[in-house]
């Protein structure tokens, strides 16, 4: 018999649940992803000792018919209106019964080993509240592809970046982040997950990052060496989609507030300082996936006029981030990856801001 929960961490004492074996629940969240939905559900159904809950967030593409075809093999949750990813996931958790909850986006797939290796990690350390595994990247048709991510000044395959183990809360309070998987590679103990979801924000823009920010304040986390899910890169998902800079900054500021809210809630004395985190926010323009370097340079270029008006205090950091991006690749390499005119125009815009700021001071 193993006890799940019954520990005090960061000022919160959680209820103990004792079970003879750990039952897992895979919660699949879908919104208009019918072309990938069957593969996601089938990959979840292949996991041993796991129930599969499929939440449809008011799709309009025939997804409901696919879900209905599985009959009693899954637990369907058909939402009457679109509520967003985090709310849909919470609805699925409410209908689940597992002591360990696995998330799965409807365009991704569980690898066959996902539930067993994650449950083993939870069993090896009853204090662990979150387990994350590495990923492999696939195309829309399921073909494996190369995918890189920046780590410091080195670019390495994302599946080779091991998620953090241990006290990730302290890392967030110091640096604003830690190595963690995307949602489809993460699993959580039920008691702590319910605690985090009870305090979830209403902002629909905050999707999977909320749990990655909140859960480490409820206990230590574990990162696995091996891949546990396949992340699908296709024409409608958000890989490499930085969007406009103002939205990017707003989401990061929401993350900053979440980290500090949880630090206060759990009795932590330290806080993530905005000045430190703003540098990290703007570094993301210069430290993105290699496949999105072009879009990140252009995002910086587009951001200057808007941020000049809405958030002028962030522009010094934008200048530094842009200069680091160009310096990291060399101007010649940057010009070869993006339209040289964009680089020159951005340099002029940032230079103009710098001169204006100097004149004002």
N, C-alpha and C positions, 0 to 999 in steps of 0.2 A: 504494500500500500504506500502510496506517495502523496504527500500533502502539497497542494497547490495553493499559493498565497500564504497567509499567516506570517507576515513579516512587516516590520516597520521600516520605511525608507523615506528619508526626507520629510519626516513629520506625519506621514500618512500610514495608518495601520489598516491592513486589508484583511478581509474575511477569509478564513481557511476553508478549502473544499478538499475532501479526501476521496480519492477514487482508486479502484483496483487497477485500472488502466486508463490511459489518456485517450479520449476520443477527440478527433479533430473535425473541424468544420471548415470547408472551403467556401468563401463567399465571393461569388462572381457578380461583378457589377457591369451592366450593359446599358448602353444608350446608342441606338442606331448603328450597331456593329454586327448586323446579321451575317455578313459574309465571313466573319471569323468566329462567330459565337459557338458553332458546333465543335470546332476544334478546342476551344477553351473549356467547354463543358465536358467533352470527352476526356480531356487531359486530367480534369479534376476527378472524374468518376473512376479513373484508373488508380487513384491513390488509395492505399489500404486503410481501413478503419476510419474513413472520413465520410461525413455527410456532405452533400453539395447543395448549397443555397444559391439560387440564381435570382438576382434582383434586376428587374427591368425598369428603367427610369423614364417611362412613358415614351417608348420608341415608336416610330412611325414607319419603319422599314420592313415589317414582317417578322421582327424578332419574337414577338409574342407567340406566333405560330410555331416557331422552332422550339421555344421553351415548352409549349404545350405537348409537343411530340415526345418529350421524355417522360411524360406521365408521372408515376410515383417514384421514379428513379432520382428525382431531385425535389427540392422544396422551392416552389416558385413564389416570388414576391413581386406582384405587378402593381407598381405605384400609380395612383390615379392622376398624378400630375408630376411634371419634371421638377425635381428638387435639388439636383446637383450630385456630384460624385460622393462627397463625404456623407451627406444625409442618406443617400441610397445605401451606402455601405453600412451605416448605422442601423437602417431598417433591416438589412440582412442579418446583422449580428443579433438583433433582437429576436429574430425567428430561429436562430441557430441554437444548438444544444452542446456544442463541443467545448471542452475546457481549454483548447488551443484553437485560435482562429487564424486562418490563412486568407489573405486577400488575393484576388485575381481579377485583373481587368479583362474584359471580354475579347480583347484583341491579342492577349498574351496566352501562353500555355505553361502549365506545370510540367517540369521534367519528371520522369518516373520516380525519382528518388526524393522528391521535395518533402513530402510529409514525413517519411521515416527518418531522414537525417535531421530535420528540424526537431522532431519529437525527441530524438536521442539527445540533442543539445539541451533541451529543456529538462530532460530526465537527469542529465549529468550535473546540473546545477539548479536546485529548486529556487534560487534567488533570481534567476534570469527572467525578465519580463518580455523580451523581444529577441527574436532570432532573425537574422538576415543572411541570405546567401547571394552568391554571385549570379551573373546572368550571361546568357549568350544572346546575340542579336540575330534576328531573322528578317528577311524581306517579307513583303506582303504575301508571297507564295510559299513562305516557310523555308526558303533557302538561307543558310547561315551566311553572314556577311561580316566583314571587318568593321570594328567600331572602336574609336579611341576616345580617351578622356584625358584631360590635363591633370597631372598630379605634380604640384610644384612647377618646375620648369621642364618636366619630362612628360612626354605623351606615351601612355601605355594602354593596352587593350582594357576596356572597362571590365571585362570578365576576369582580369588579372588583379583588379583592385579589391583587396579583401575588406569586407565591412568591419567596422570597429567592434572590438570586444571590451567590456569593462564599463567604466564610468563615463559614458558619453555625455552626461549632463554637464560635467565639468568642462569637457571639450567645447560644448556649445557656449557655455558662459564665457569662455576665454576667446574662442575663435568664431563663434556663430554657427558652426556646423561640425559634422563628423562624417566619416565614411559610412553610408548606409545604402541599402538597396532601394530600388524603386518599389512601389507598393506591391507589385506581383511577386516580389521576392521576400516579403516580410511575413512574420507570424508573431502572434502575441498571446500571452495568457489572458484568459477571459476576464478575470476579476479586475486586473489592471486596465485592460482595454475598456471595460465598461466605465471605470473611473475617468479615463481620459475622454471618452466620448460624451460623458455627462457634461463636460465643460467645453465642448466643441464650439467653435465660432460660427456665427450665422453667415459670414462672408462667403459666398459661393465660389469666389476665386481661389480660396484656400483649399486645395484638393488633398493630395496625399501627404503634403509636407507637414500637415498638422500633427499627425500621429508620430512621425519621425522626430518632431520637436518635443512633443509632450511625454511620450512613453519613457525616455531615459530618466525623467525625474521620478518615476515610480519604481525604478530598480535598474540593475545593470543589464547590459545587452550583450549579445553574442553574435559574432560574425563567422561565417563558414567559409572554408577554402573552396568548396566545390560549387558549380552553378546549380541552381535549383529551379530556374524558370527561363523561358525564352521570351524576350521582349521583341515585339514586332514593330518594325519601322515601316510605315506606310504613308499614303498621301494625306490622311486626315488626322494623324495623331500629332503629338506636340514635341517629338524628339527634335532638338535643335531649333525649336521655334521660340525665339527670344521675345517676339512681339515688340511692341513699342517700349521705349525705355521707361516712360512714365509708369506704365503698368508693371514693368519689371521691378522698379524701385518700390512701388506701392506694396507688391507682394512681399518683398524682402522686409519692408518695414512692419508688415503684419507678422512676419516670422519673428522679428525682433521683439515685438510686444508679447507674442505667445511665449517665447523663451523666458522672458522676465516675469510674466504672469505666473508661469509654473514654478519658477524659482521662488517667488514670494509665497505661493500656495504651499510649497513643500518646506518652507522654513529655511531656504538657502540665503545666506547673507550676501553673496556676490551676485552681480548682475552683468549682463552683456551690455557693454558700453556702446552707445550709438556711434561714437566716433570711430571705434575699431570696426564695428560692423559695416558702416558705410563704405569703408575701404574694401571690405570683403565683397560687398554688393557690387561695387564698380569693378573689382577684379574679375568678376564673372564675365565681363565683356572681353577681357584679355585672356581668360583661362577656360575657354569653352572647348567643346568637342571640335576636332579638326574639320569635321564635315560641315560645321556651321560657322567657321571663322569668317566667311564672307558675310553672312547675315549679321554677325555680331559687329563687324566694322560698320556695316550700313546702319545698324540700330544706333550706334554711337552717333553717326552722322545725322540721322533723323532726329535724335534726341535733343540736339543743341538748341534749336529755336524754341521748342516746347519747354525744356527745362530752364532755359534762360528766363522765361516768364514765370513758370510755376514753382520751380525749386532751384533758384540760383545758387543756394548754398551747396548743392551737390556738384556743380559744374567743375570746381577745381579737381574733384575726384575723377570726373569724367575725362578731363584733360590728362590726368596721370594714367588712367586706365588705357586710354587710347594710345598714349605714347609708349606704354609698356607693351601693348599689343604689337605695335609696329616694330619696336626694338627687339621683341622676342623673336620675330620672324625675319627681321632686317627689312628695310624699306623696299628693297628689290623683290624679296619674297612676298611681302604684303601686296605689292603692286601686281605681282603675277597671279595672286589668288583673288584679288578683287579689282574692280575697275580703278585704274590709277587716278582717274578724275575724282572718284569718291574719296580716296585717300587725301588728295590735294585739297579738295573742297572742305573736307572735315578739318584738315589742318588749318586752313584759313579761318573757318568758323571758330575753332578753339583758340587760335591765335588772336582773333578779334576780341573774343571774350576776355582773354588774358590781358590784352591792352586796355580794354574798357575797365576791367576790375582794378588794374594798376592806377588808371587815371582817377577813378572814384576814391581810392584810398589815399 
